[in-house]
């Protein structure tokens, strides 16, 4: 029944939206979220940005990896670079993207169009999803005049919920992507590359699902709440 709630909510958003591209995006996802979890197409997303403020900082790259029938489709991974106003500045020390690499990057408007095309009909997955989604919402509003209300499974939120059942207080850094992966015995990857971080997040989600579910089948609502 809860999956039908998500479907209805998306259908209402589609009805209220005045932009055809965004309406189609909502409708395509609505058709998927009523399915059993294993059948819902997932898309892991990771962004690299010039900073953490979605109102003043800018997206530099977007990495995507689909999950289909419980399997990460690594061969289908995609990444684009996004042009910005000004210089990447000191943020290059974190993500490794320098100004020269952005010479052939797509515009922010092209980037959000590409993102919506690639993720249409997919439920998003991200680590600390509110951060990435806030940048995508701002970009969608600037491009289409409408801030898309994206729906995503947040691997950080799942891990926080799990750990708070065992501890009253979580130590600083406990919920970082690499720290979460270590608790499931997953390998360490070089961080701050959009495609690599998307892969790391996708692997973490599959490990979390296996840990939470055991021999049972999870529902979408258990991952979204």
C-alpha positions as CSV (number, residue, x, y, z in Angstrom):
1,X,0.0,0.0,0.0
2,X,2.8,2.4,0.8
3,X,4.3,2.1,-2.7
4,X,0.9,3.2,-4.0
5,X,1.2,6.3,-1.8
6,X,4.5,7.2,-3.5
7,X,2.9,6.6,-6.9
8,X,-0.1,8.8,-6.1
9,X,2.2,11.6,-4.8
10,X,4.2,11.6,-8.0
11,X,1.1,11.6,-10.1
12,X,-0.2,14.6,-8.2
13,X,3.1,16.4,-8.7
14,X,2.8,15.7,-12.5
15,X,-0.7,17.1,-12.5
16,X,0.3,20.3,-10.7
17,X,3.5,20.9,-12.8
18,X,3.2,23.2,-15.8
19,X,6.5,22.1,-17.5
20,X,6.0,19.1,-19.8
21,X,9.6,17.8,-19.4
22,X,9.2,17.7,-15.6
23,X,5.6,16.3,-15.8
24,X,6.9,13.4,-17.9
25,X,9.7,12.9,-15.4
26,X,7.3,12.5,-12.5
27,X,4.9,10.3,-14.5
28,X,7.7,7.9,-15.6
29,X,8.9,7.5,-12.0
30,X,5.3,7.0,-10.8
31,X,4.9,4.0,-13.1
32,X,8.0,2.4,-11.5
33,X,7.6,3.0,-7.7
34,X,4.5,0.8,-7.4
35,X,6.6,-2.3,-8.4
36,X,8.3,-4.6,-5.9
37,X,11.7,-3.1,-4.8
38,X,13.8,-5.5,-6.9
39,X,12.0,-4.5,-10.0
40,X,12.3,-0.7,-9.5
41,X,15.1,0.7,-11.7
42,X,17.6,2.6,-9.6
43,X,20.2,5.2,-10.6
44,X,23.1,6.0,-8.3
45,X,24.1,9.6,-8.6
46,X,27.1,11.6,-7.3
47,X,28.0,15.2,-7.9
48,X,31.3,17.0,-7.5
49,X,30.8,20.7,-6.7
50,X,32.9,23.8,-6.1
51,X,31.5,23.9,-2.5
52,X,28.6,22.8,-0.3
53,X,26.2,25.7,-0.7
54,X,23.7,25.0,-3.5
55,X,22.8,28.7,-3.7
56,X,26.3,30.0,-4.4
57,X,28.4,27.0,-5.4
58,X,28.3,25.1,-8.7
59,X,28.1,21.6,-10.1
60,X,31.4,20.5,-11.7
61,X,30.6,16.9,-12.6
62,X,27.7,14.3,-12.5
63,X,28.3,10.6,-12.3
64,X,25.6,8.0,-12.8
65,X,25.5,4.2,-12.4
66,X,22.2,2.2,-12.9
67,X,21.2,-0.7,-10.6
68,X,18.9,-3.2,-12.4
69,X,17.4,-6.3,-10.7
70,X,19.8,-5.9,-7.8
71,X,22.9,-5.6,-9.9
72,X,25.2,-2.6,-10.5
73,X,25.6,-2.1,-14.2
74,X,29.1,-0.7,-14.1
75,X,29.5,-0.9,-17.8
76,X,26.7,1.5,-18.2
77,X,28.3,4.2,-15.9
78,X,28.4,7.7,-17.3
79,X,29.9,11.0,-16.2
80,X,29.8,14.5,-17.6
81,X,31.7,17.7,-16.7
82,X,29.7,20.9,-16.3
83,X,31.0,24.3,-17.1
84,X,30.9,27.0,-14.4
85,X,31.2,30.7,-14.0
86,X,34.7,31.6,-12.8
87,X,37.3,29.3,-11.6
88,X,37.2,26.0,-9.6
89,X,39.6,27.7,-7.2
90,X,40.8,25.8,-4.1
91,X,38.0,23.2,-4.5
92,X,40.3,21.5,-7.0
93,X,42.3,20.1,-4.1
94,X,39.3,18.0,-3.2
95,X,37.8,16.7,-6.5
96,X,40.9,17.1,-8.7
97,X,39.0,18.9,-11.5
98,X,40.9,21.9,-12.8
99,X,39.8,24.8,-15.0
100,X,41.4,23.4,-18.2
101,X,39.3,20.2,-18.0
102,X,36.1,22.3,-18.2
103,X,36.9,23.7,-21.7
104,X,34.8,21.1,-23.4
105,X,32.2,20.7,-20.5
106,X,28.5,21.0,-21.2
107,X,26.5,24.0,-19.9
108,X,24.5,23.7,-16.7
109,X,21.3,23.8,-18.8
110,X,22.6,20.9,-20.9
111,X,23.7,19.1,-17.8
112,X,20.2,19.1,-16.2
113,X,18.6,18.1,-19.5
114,X,21.1,15.2,-19.7
115,X,20.5,14.2,-16.1
116,X,16.7,14.1,-16.5
117,X,17.0,12.1,-19.7
118,X,19.4,9.6,-18.1
119,X,17.5,9.2,-14.9
120,X,13.9,9.3,-16.2
121,X,12.0,6.3,-14.8
122,X,14.6,5.6,-12.2
123,X,14.6,6.1,-8.4
124,X,17.7,7.9,-7.4
125,X,20.3,6.7,-4.9
126,X,22.9,8.9,-3.2
127,X,25.0,9.2,-0.1
128,X,23.8,12.2,1.8
129,X,21.1,12.7,-0.9
130,X,19.8,16.1,0.4
131,X,23.1,17.7,-0.5
132,X,23.3,16.5,-4.1
133,X,19.5,16.9,-4.7
134,X,19.7,20.5,-3.4
135,X,22.1,21.4,-6.3
136,X,19.9,19.6,-8.8
137,X,16.8,21.4,-7.6
138,X,18.4,24.8,-7.9
139,X,19.7,24.0,-11.4
140,X,16.2,22.7,-12.4
141,X,14.6,25.9,-11.1
142,X,17.1,28.1,-12.9
143,X,16.6,26.1,-16.2
144,X,12.9,25.3,-16.1
145,X,11.4,27.8,-13.6
146,X,10.4,24.8,-11.4
147,X,12.4,23.1,-8.7
148,X,12.0,19.3,-9.2
149,X,11.2,17.4,-6.1
150,X,13.5,14.4,-6.6
151,X,12.9,11.1,-4.8
152,X,16.0,9.2,-3.6
153,X,17.2,6.5,-1.3
154,X,19.8,8.0,1.0
155,X,22.5,5.5,2.0
156,X,23.7,7.8,4.7
157,X,20.3,8.1,6.3
158,X,19.9,4.3,6.2
159,X,23.2,3.9,8.0
160,X,22.4,6.5,10.6
161,X,19.1,4.8,11.3
162,X,20.8,1.4,11.7
163,X,23.6,2.7,13.9
164,X,21.3,4.7,16.2
165,X,19.6,1.4,17.1
166,X,23.0,0.4,18.7
167,X,24.5,3.8,19.9
168,X,23.0,6.9,21.5
169,X,25.6,9.2,19.9
170,X,27.5,8.7,16.6
171,X,31.2,9.8,16.4
172,X,32.2,12.5,13.9
173,X,33.0,10.8,10.6
174,X,31.0,7.7,11.3
175,X,28.6,8.3,8.4
176,X,31.2,9.2,5.8
177,X,30.9,7.0,2.7
178,X,34.3,5.3,3.2
179,X,33.5,4.7,6.9
180,X,30.2,3.2,6.1
181,X,31.7,0.9,3.5
182,X,34.3,-0.4,5.9
183,X,31.6,-1.7,8.3
184,X,30.4,-3.9,5.5
185,X,33.8,-5.1,4.5
186,X,33.8,-3.2,1.2
187,X,37.1,-2.1,-0.4
188,X,38.4,1.4,-0.1
189,X,38.2,3.5,-3.3
190,X,39.8,6.9,-4.1
191,X,37.2,9.4,-3.1
192,X,35.9,12.6,-4.8
193,X,35.4,11.3,-8.3
194,X,31.8,11.3,-9.4
195,X,31.7,7.9,-11.1
196,X,33.9,6.2,-8.4
197,X,31.8,7.7,-5.6
198,X,28.6,6.6,-7.4
199,X,30.0,3.1,-7.6
200,X,31.0,3.2,-4.0
201,X,27.5,4.4,-3.0
202,X,25.8,1.7,-5.1
203,X,27.8,-1.1,-3.6
204,X,27.0,0.3,-0.1
205,X,23.3,0.2,-0.8
206,X,23.3,-3.4,-2.0
207,X,25.3,-4.3,1.1
208,X,22.8,-2.4,3.3
209,X,19.8,-4.1,1.7
210,X,21.4,-7.5,2.2
211,X,22.1,-6.7,5.9
212,X,18.7,-5.2,6.6
213,X,16.6,-7.8,4.7
214,X,18.4,-11.1,5.3
215,X,16.1,-13.6,3.7
216,X,13.1,-11.3,3.6
217,X,12.2,-8.9,0.8
218,X,12.3,-5.2,1.6
219,X,9.7,-2.7,0.4
220,X,10.5,0.6,-1.0
221,X,9.0,2.4,1.9
222,X,11.6,0.8,4.3
223,X,14.4,2.4,2.3
224,X,12.8,5.8,1.8
225,X,11.7,6.4,5.4
